[in-house]
Amino acid sequence: MQNGRNDTTIGNNANTGDVKGDILIDIGSGPTIYQLLSACEKFNKIIVSDYADRNRQELEKWLKKGPGAFDWTLVVKYVCKLEGQR
Ligand SMILES: C[S@@+](CC[C@H](N)C(=O)[O-])C[C@H]1O[C@@H](n2cnc3c(N)ncnc32)[C@H](O)[C@@H]1O
């Protein structure tokens, strides 16, 4: 998946055309999930990966709602607004 670097690409990464499937594997996710937001309703499972332990730990902290986990709520709302349908 292309990484979103501006509003247009964040909102359209996987929300146009027929990009969908069972499993999406994001290689080099970093510590972030914003790049996956447009895909989360198009794929049943999303696998994140990263070379760096620290990035994987950050993602795991978010997944488990651990203390200090980044709150993506505002970003999720923004992407939903851009997509105009959720
Ligand atoms: C430029 S960052 C992009 C992070 C995120 N995808 C984004 O769009 O914000 C690239 C990431 O890829 C990871 N990376 C680099 N080489 C990798 C490899 N061979 N396998 C997995 N991850 C890798 C780095 O640790 C880094 O977090």
The ligand as a Tripos MOL2 file, in Angstrom:
@<TRIPOS>MOLECULE
LIG
   27    29     1     0     0
SMALL
NO_CHARGES

@<TRIPOS>ATOM
      1 C1          9.5380    5.9330    6.1270 C.3       1 LIG1
      2 S1          9.0010    4.8350    7.4060 S.3       1 LIG1
      3 C2          7.2910    4.6990    6.9310 C.3       1 LIG1
      4 C3          6.4140    4.3590    8.1040 C.3       1 LIG1
      5 C4          4.9360    4.2850    7.7580 C.3       1 LIG1
      6 N1          4.6780    3.2520    6.7790 N.3       1 LIG1
      7 C5          4.3910    5.6050    7.2730 C.2       1 LIG1
      8 O1          3.9060    5.6650    6.1500 O.co2     1 LIG1
      9 O2          4.4090    6.5860    8.0280 O.co2     1 LIG1
     10 C6          9.6590    3.2790    6.8560 C.3       1 LIG1
     11 C7          9.5480    2.1780    7.8800 C.3       1 LIG1
     12 O3          9.9500    0.9490    7.2850 O.3       1 LIG1
     13 C8         10.6960    0.2180    8.2410 C.3       1 LIG1
     14 N2         11.5690   -0.6800    7.4870 N.ar      1 LIG1
     15 C9         12.6790   -0.3700    6.7930 C.ar      1 LIG1
     16 N3         13.1950   -1.4650    6.2280 N.ar      1 LIG1
     17 C10        12.3870   -2.4860    6.5540 C.ar      1 LIG1
     18 C11        12.3980   -3.8810    6.2560 C.ar      1 LIG1
     19 N4         13.3520   -4.4350    5.5130 N.pl3     1 LIG1
     20 N5         11.3970   -4.6480    6.7700 N.ar      1 LIG1
     21 C12        10.4310   -4.0950    7.5310 C.ar      1 LIG1
     22 N6         10.3710   -2.7880    7.8370 N.ar      1 LIG1
     23 C13        11.3300   -1.9900    7.3550 C.ar      1 LIG1
     24 C14        11.4100    1.2640    9.0740 C.3       1 LIG1
     25 O4         11.7370    0.7760   10.3610 O.3       1 LIG1
     26 C15        10.3990    2.4010    9.1010 C.3       1 LIG1
     27 O5          9.5760    2.3370   10.2460 O.3       1 LIG1
@<TRIPOS>BOND
     1     1     2 1
     2     2     3 1
     3     2    10 1
     4     3     4 1
     5     4     5 1
     6     5     6 1
     7     5     7 1
     8     7     8 2
     9     7     9 1
    10    10    11 1
    11    11    12 1
    12    11    26 1
    13    12    13 1
    14    13    14 1
    15    13    24 1
    16    14    15 ar
    17    14    23 ar
    18    15    16 ar
    19    16    17 ar
    20    17    18 ar
    21    17    23 ar
    22    18    19 1
    23    18    20 ar
    24    20    21 ar
    25    21    22 ar
    26    22    23 ar
    27    24    25 1
    28    24    26 1
    29    26    27 1
@<TRIPOS>SUBSTRUCTURE
     1 LIG1         1 GROUP 0 **** ****
